[in-house]
Amino acid sequence: RKVNNNMAPKLDIASSTHTLEEVRPIVSEYSPSRVVSSKQLFGGYSGSNYLIDLEDGSTYVLKITNGYSAEHAELMCRTTYHLGTRGYDDCCLPILRSDARHDDDEEGNDGFRFVSLKEKQRVPAFLLTFCLGTQADKVIRTSPTLACTVMRGIGGGLARMHA
């Protein structure tokens, strides 16, 4: 199968379901605080996303990246993390694993700074900050008059990224 070298190879569009007991070992790689609840989020094009509430009161998103290799999931995280260090803090940003240091040269024990392989079938997963908001496609569907505003916001973000 031929893959565009400029894109991360994607096997299939898929999702899965995980219990609270299954997400706990994954999240434990990022925080010592215990997971008290998880709720599956819908709307992504692939993978499984969960809203995670921890005992310390913090809230995150756990992303199970069905169809991506661990290396490509790590690359996505590192790219987004870099954007976060450049002022893009109004989006979900990846959380470093507890065994990874904050400098760019140190990785976790298994060679990854962000990606966990503790999912039951070793599907790559990572933890993200949580941003309260509404998905752009939902805003456009429910309030078509806001489509130009939404697209200007998206375009403005892309322009900042490439400036």
N, C-alpha and C positions, 0 to 999 in steps of 0.2 A: 504494500500500500504506500503510495507516494504522499509525503507530508511536506507542506510549505515550511521551509527552514526558518522563516521569520515568525512563525507561530508555534506555540506549544502544541505538540501532538495530542490530540484528544481522541480517545478510543470510542466512546459512545456517550450519548446523553442518558444519564441514569440518576436515580436517587435511591435512597435506602432509609430505613427507619432504625433508630437506636433508642434503647431504654435509658433511663436515668443511670442505672448500674453500668451500662456500657459507655456512657460519656464521662463518668467520673474518673477512670484511669487516664483518659486523654487529657482532661482539664488539669489533673494533678501535676502534669509536666510544666504547667505555667504558673500555678498558684497553690500555696499550701491550704487556702481556704476551701472548705467542702462545698460541693455542688448541692444546692437545696432544691432546684427545679430546672427543668429543661422543657422547652416548647418548640416543636418543629415550626420553622418559618417556611412560607411558600412564596413563589414568585421568581426564583432564580431559574436560569435555563438549564442548569445541571448541578449535580451534587446535592448534598443535604445540609441545610443550615438550621441551627438550633439557637434559640435565645436561652442563655445560661445565666441563672442567678446563683451567686455564691453566698455563703454564710456571712461573709464580711460586708454584705450589702452591695457589692459590685455586680455589674451586668456586662456580659460579653456575648459575642456570636461565635459559635463553634461551626466551622466549615469542614465538612467531609467532602473531599475532592474526587468524587467518583470519576474515573476515566483519565485522570492525570497521573503522571509518574511523580514520585516524591521530589525528584530533582526539579521538575517544572513547577510544582506547587511551591517549593522553596524559592525559585526564581520570581514567581508572582509576588511572594511575600517580601523578598528583598527589594523588588522594584517599588512596591507600595510603601514600604518602610522608608526608602530613600525619599519618596515624595513627601512623606510626613515630616522628615527632617528639613525639608525645604518649604514648609509652611502650609502644606495641604493637610490641615488637621480637621477639616469638616467632612471627613469620610471615614469609613471603617478601616483602621490601621492594624497591622499584625502585631501580636504580642510576642516578645522573645520568650523562649522556653527558659525555665529557671536555671538549667545547666549551661546556658549560653551567656557569654559576656556581652557587654554593650559595644565593645569596639568591633570594627569590621573584620578583623582577622580571626577572631575566636568563634568556634562552632561548638555545638553540643557534643555530647559523647559519641553520637552516631554520625557526625558530620553535618547535621542540620541545626540551624539557629532557631527556626520557626516551626518546622514541620514535625509532627508527631506520627509515629507508626504504631501507636497503641490501639488503634481501631481493631475490632475483632477479626477482620480479614486483612489487616495491615494496609488498609486504604489510607493514603496521606490525609492528614487533618491539620488544621491550625486554628488558633484563637485570634479573634479580632475585637477591637473596641466596638462598642455599640453606639450607633447614632440614631436618635429618634427622628423619624421623618416618614415621608410617603414616597413610594417608588415613582420615578418619573413617568413611566408608562401608565400607571394608575391615575396620576394627576391629569395627564393628557386625555385619557379615556373619560374620566368623570367631569372634567372642566376643560373642554376643548379651547376655550378662550385663553387659557393659560399656556397653551402649547408654545407660543412664541417666547414667552418668559422662560419656560423650562429649557427650551433649546438654546436660548441665549446664555443661560447659566452653564449648560453643558459645553457649549462652544467656547465660552469665556474660560472655563477651567482647562479645556484642551489647549487654548491659545497660551495661557500662563505656563502650562507644562512644556510647551515647545519654544518658549521665548528665550 
